[in-house]
Amino acid sequence: MVARQSIPFSAYAFGFLRLIRVQNLLIVVLTQFLARVFLVGPKTEAIKCLTDPTLWLLSLSTVCIAAAGYIINDYFDIKIDLINKPERVVIGRYLKRRVAMGVHQVLNVIGCLIGLYLSKWVFVADVVSVSLLWFYSAQFKRQPAIGNIVISLLTALSLIILAVYYRQNTGIILIYALFSFGLSFIREIIKDMQDIRGDARFGCRTLPIVWGLRRTKYLLYTLIGAFLTSLFIIANSLNNTRLTFIFGLLLLPIAWMTYRLVIADTRRDFGYLSNLCKLIMLMGVISMIWA
């Protein structure tokens, strides 16, 4: 009888960190901390802002729910991921399905309880996020556009929650939330283009499957134009010249992304565009320092 090969703890740990997308969670934390200091302010009291226990709790609540969302998404997507990205499958390889579901539930409870401690409105936002993430993973992501919109809204919500809780400088916070929503929406559609083969095999009806790659590209060109126009209109309405200048600088990588989208044809091309979107989002987050 051949003994079952044991998996070292380091492999479990690495697999779990990959499952919860730890790099994305760190970006969420960075986003909320920079927004607290440079958008909510005051900037002159940066140390006081960073050591504020409520900020840490708010960020922890967001991270717990986001991590739970990644787990439940992978839980429902095991078969599709075995085709689209087999090397990144964690559930069933490093983590049993029932354990993954248990961790998902514990993280959701922790996140919502922290939200309830902070504010009833934070709690409501947390419960809505948990519900949307479940329905997204179970159903919405397999439908045209609705799954993309849900994820984009939840991405923006990590900033909107700061406006709801602190109720200061809401205008500039909301324009960055719009920035997050727009780029996230574009990126989610690009990811669907990247994963079209596995999604089609399991009956998903994402935009690239329903419309085809060419028509989906035309939609993305329109979305990019509308996204940029709305950003500049709102920035001008706030009379914030620095913000207008920042968005002007971000035109360069967005123009490059649009060019690469025009010539994109392979899964590798769309993977590059997805990573480029994430990089532009990170550049936008860092730009809060000068907004």
PLY file of the C-alpha trace (Angstrom):
ply
format ascii 1.0
element vertex 291
property float x
property float y
property float z
element edge 290
property int vertex1
property int vertex2
end_header
0.00 0.00 0.00
1.39 3.41 -0.97
1.20 6.02 1.78
-0.53 9.26 0.89
2.00 12.00 0.32
1.79 14.64 3.04
1.74 18.32 2.14
4.12 20.50 4.19
2.65 23.29 6.32
4.43 25.92 4.23
2.50 24.71 1.18
-0.78 24.99 3.10
0.12 28.51 4.25
1.17 29.62 0.77
-1.97 28.08 -0.72
-4.22 29.87 1.79
-2.55 33.24 1.15
-3.04 32.68 -2.57
-6.68 31.71 -1.97
-7.50 34.95 -0.14
-5.48 37.04 -2.67
-3.31 38.54 0.05
-1.75 41.03 -2.40
-5.21 42.40 -3.23
-6.07 42.65 0.46
-2.91 44.66 1.08
-3.97 47.07 -1.68
-7.36 47.45 0.03
-5.65 48.28 3.32
-3.30 50.75 1.61
-6.27 52.38 -0.14
-8.23 52.88 3.06
-5.25 54.15 5.06
-4.18 56.63 2.38
-7.77 57.80 1.96
-8.10 58.30 5.72
-4.95 60.42 5.93
-4.99 62.35 2.65
-8.68 62.51 1.69
-10.53 62.52 5.01
-7.64 64.22 6.79
-6.42 66.38 8.25
-3.06 65.65 6.63
-1.25 67.52 9.40
-2.41 64.85 11.87
-1.26 61.83 9.86
0.15 59.96 12.88
-3.08 60.45 14.81
-5.08 59.19 11.81
-2.89 56.11 11.35
-3.08 55.18 15.04
-6.85 55.62 15.19
-8.24 52.23 16.39
-11.47 52.72 14.44
-9.54 52.90 11.16
-7.80 49.61 11.93
-11.12 47.98 12.84
-12.82 49.36 9.73
-10.00 48.05 7.56
-10.00 44.66 9.33
-13.75 44.35 8.76
-13.28 45.11 5.05
-10.39 42.66 4.72
-12.27 39.82 6.45
-15.26 40.16 4.15
-13.10 40.54 1.03
-11.07 37.44 1.96
-14.29 35.49 2.55
-15.49 36.65 -0.86
-12.39 35.30 -2.57
-12.84 31.96 -0.81
-16.49 31.51 -1.79
-15.71 32.59 -5.35
-13.06 29.89 -5.70
-15.34 27.38 -3.93
-17.97 27.73 -6.67
-15.42 28.00 -9.48
-13.24 24.92 -8.93
-14.17 23.22 -12.22
-13.87 26.41 -14.28
-10.53 27.31 -12.67
-9.13 23.87 -13.48
-9.43 24.93 -17.13
-8.67 28.66 -16.95
-5.90 28.63 -14.33
-5.20 25.09 -13.05
-1.93 26.07 -11.40
-3.78 28.47 -9.06
-6.46 26.09 -7.75
-6.22 25.83 -3.94
-9.54 24.36 -2.74
-9.45 20.60 -3.10
-5.67 20.63 -3.39
-4.40 22.33 -0.23
-7.71 23.00 1.52
-10.74 20.71 1.82
-14.03 22.12 0.55
-15.75 21.97 3.93
-12.79 23.68 5.61
-12.87 26.44 3.00
-16.60 26.96 3.60
-16.02 27.07 7.36
-13.26 29.67 7.05
-15.50 31.70 4.72
-18.30 31.76 7.30
-15.99 32.64 10.21
-14.43 35.55 8.30
-17.88 36.89 7.37
-19.07 36.75 10.98
-15.93 38.51 12.24
-16.22 41.22 9.58
-19.91 41.88 10.27
-19.47 41.92 14.06
-16.68 44.48 13.77
-18.94 46.53 11.49
-21.78 46.34 14.04
-19.40 47.55 16.76
-18.35 50.55 14.65
-21.68 51.74 13.27
-25.07 50.46 12.18
-24.37 51.81 8.69
-21.04 50.01 8.48
-22.84 46.85 9.60
-25.50 47.31 6.90
-22.79 47.81 4.27
-21.01 44.67 5.49
-24.16 42.54 5.36
-24.97 43.83 1.86
-21.38 43.06 0.77
-21.53 39.51 2.16
-24.85 38.87 0.41
-23.68 40.29 -2.92
-20.45 38.29 -2.80
-22.39 35.06 -2.22
-24.86 35.68 -5.05
-22.05 36.89 -7.30
-20.10 33.66 -6.80
-23.14 31.40 -7.06
-24.94 33.06 -9.97
-24.25 36.68 -10.97
-20.75 36.13 -12.35
-22.13 33.73 -14.93
-24.51 36.37 -16.32
-23.73 39.22 -18.75
-22.54 42.42 -17.03
-24.32 42.01 -13.67
-21.42 40.18 -12.04
-18.98 42.79 -13.35
-21.14 45.59 -11.92
-21.45 43.88 -8.52
-17.69 43.43 -8.09
-17.03 47.00 -9.24
-19.56 48.36 -6.74
-17.97 46.36 -3.94
-14.54 47.67 -4.92
-15.84 51.24 -4.73
-17.58 50.45 -1.44
-14.22 50.08 0.33
-13.87 53.86 -0.15
-17.55 54.81 0.14
-17.59 53.23 3.61
-15.02 55.84 4.71
-17.29 58.64 3.48
-20.22 57.07 5.34
-18.29 56.60 8.58
-16.23 59.80 8.78
-18.55 62.15 6.83
-15.75 64.53 5.87
-14.55 65.56 2.39
-17.06 63.18 0.86
-16.76 64.75 -2.60
-13.13 63.81 -3.19
-13.62 60.38 -1.60
-16.52 59.66 -3.93
-14.56 60.67 -7.04
-11.87 58.16 -6.07
-14.65 55.62 -5.49
-15.84 56.37 -9.03
-12.27 55.87 -10.26
-12.16 52.48 -8.51
-15.56 51.49 -9.89
-14.73 52.44 -13.47
-11.36 50.73 -13.68
-12.63 47.68 -11.82
-15.56 47.36 -14.24
-13.20 47.56 -17.22
-10.84 45.02 -15.64
-13.63 42.56 -14.81
-14.76 42.53 -18.45
-11.16 42.02 -19.59
-10.84 39.10 -17.16
-13.97 37.57 -18.71
-12.29 37.88 -22.11
-9.24 36.13 -20.67
-11.33 33.28 -19.22
-13.71 32.84 -22.13
-12.70 29.22 -22.86
-13.40 27.78 -19.42
-16.47 29.97 -18.87
-18.04 28.86 -22.16
-17.45 25.18 -21.38
-19.48 25.42 -18.16
-22.40 27.39 -19.54
-21.50 30.89 -18.34
-23.03 33.79 -20.26
-20.49 36.55 -19.76
-20.32 39.48 -22.19
-17.48 38.04 -24.35
-19.43 34.78 -24.73
-22.76 36.46 -25.54
-21.40 39.28 -27.71
-18.06 37.94 -28.89
-14.64 39.51 -28.35
-14.94 42.18 -31.04
-18.23 43.67 -29.80
-17.01 43.46 -26.22
-13.96 45.49 -27.23
-16.22 48.17 -28.71
-18.09 48.31 -25.41
-14.80 48.73 -23.55
-13.76 51.63 -25.79
-17.06 53.35 -24.95
-16.68 52.64 -21.23
-13.12 54.00 -21.17
-14.26 57.21 -22.88
-17.24 57.65 -20.54
-15.06 56.84 -17.52
-12.45 59.48 -18.36
-15.05 62.11 -19.25
-16.94 61.67 -15.97
-13.73 61.87 -13.93
-12.71 65.19 -15.46
-16.21 66.66 -15.20
-16.47 65.82 -11.49
-12.89 66.94 -10.76
-13.65 70.31 -12.38
-16.88 70.62 -10.38
-14.82 70.28 -7.19
-12.48 73.08 -8.38
-9.53 70.84 -7.58
-6.77 71.60 -10.10
-4.39 69.07 -8.54
-6.92 66.31 -9.02
-7.45 67.34 -12.64
-3.67 67.26 -13.17
-3.41 63.81 -11.56
-6.09 62.40 -13.84
-4.32 64.04 -16.76
-1.16 62.10 -15.91
-3.14 58.88 -15.62
-4.30 59.40 -19.21
-0.91 58.12 -20.38
-1.16 54.56 -18.98
-4.88 54.45 -19.83
-4.07 55.39 -23.44
-1.46 52.61 -23.53
-4.02 50.18 -22.11
-6.49 51.18 -24.84
-3.88 50.63 -27.55
-3.01 47.19 -26.15
-6.72 46.38 -26.02
-7.06 47.15 -29.73
-4.37 44.63 -30.66
-5.17 42.06 -27.94
-6.11 38.66 -29.30
-4.81 35.91 -26.99
-5.37 34.87 -23.39
-1.88 36.16 -22.62
-2.75 39.57 -24.10
-5.85 39.87 -21.93
-3.87 38.73 -18.88
-1.41 41.56 -19.53
-4.30 44.04 -19.77
-5.81 42.78 -16.52
-2.50 43.32 -14.72
-2.12 46.74 -16.35
-5.57 47.74 -15.05
-4.51 46.70 -11.56
-1.31 48.76 -11.89
-3.28 51.84 -12.98
-5.61 51.36 -10.00
-2.58 51.23 -7.72
-1.22 54.41 -9.31
-4.58 56.04 -8.63
-4.46 54.94 -5.01
-0.96 56.36 -4.53
-2.04 59.63 -6.18
-4.22 60.30 -3.11
-1.05 61.62 -1.48
-1.13 64.67 -3.78
-4.91 65.06 -4.28
0 1
1 2
2 3
3 4
4 5
5 6
6 7
7 8
8 9
9 10
10 11
11 12
12 13
13 14
14 15
15 16
16 17
17 18
18 19
19 20
20 21
21 22
22 23
23 24
24 25
25 26
26 27
27 28
28 29
29 30
30 31
31 32
32 33
33 34
34 35
35 36
36 37
37 38
38 39
39 40
40 41
41 42
42 43
43 44
44 45
45 46
46 47
47 48
48 49
49 50
50 51
51 52
52 53
53 54
54 55
55 56
56 57
57 58
58 59
59 60
60 61
61 62
62 63
63 64
64 65
65 66
66 67
67 68
68 69
69 70
70 71
71 72
72 73
73 74
74 75
75 76
76 77
77 78
78 79
79 80
80 81
81 82
82 83
83 84
84 85
85 86
86 87
87 88
88 89
89 90
90 91
91 92
92 93
93 94
94 95
95 96
96 97
97 98
98 99
99 100
100 101
101 102
102 103
103 104
104 105
105 106
106 107
107 108
108 109
109 110
110 111
111 112
112 113
113 114
114 115
115 116
116 117
117 118
118 119
119 120
120 121
121 122
122 123
123 124
124 125
125 126
126 127
127 128
128 129
129 130
130 131
131 132
132 133
133 134
134 135
135 136
136 137
137 138
138 139
139 140
140 141
141 142
142 143
143 144
144 145
145 146
146 147
147 148
148 149
149 150
150 151
151 152
152 153
153 154
154 155
155 156
156 157
157 158
158 159
159 160
160 161
161 162
162 163
163 164
164 165
165 166
166 167
167 168
168 169
169 170
170 171
171 172
172 173
173 174
174 175
175 176
176 177
177 178
178 179
179 180
180 181
181 182
182 183
183 184
184 185
185 186
186 187
187 188
188 189
189 190
190 191
191 192
192 193
193 194
194 195
195 196
196 197
197 198
198 199
199 200
200 201
201 202
202 203
203 204
204 205
205 206
206 207
207 208
208 209
209 210
210 211
211 212
212 213
213 214
214 215
215 216
216 217
217 218
218 219
219 220
220 221
221 222
222 223
223 224
224 225
225 226
226 227
227 228
228 229
229 230
230 231
231 232
232 233
233 234
234 235
235 236
236 237
237 238
238 239
239 240
240 241
241 242
242 243
243 244
244 245
245 246
246 247
247 248
248 249
249 250
250 251
251 252
252 253
253 254
254 255
255 256
256 257
257 258
258 259
259 260
260 261
261 262
262 263
263 264
264 265
265 266
266 267
267 268
268 269
269 270
270 271
271 272
272 273
273 274
274 275
275 276
276 277
277 278
278 279
279 280
280 281
281 282
282 283
283 284
284 285
285 286
286 287
287 288
288 289
289 290
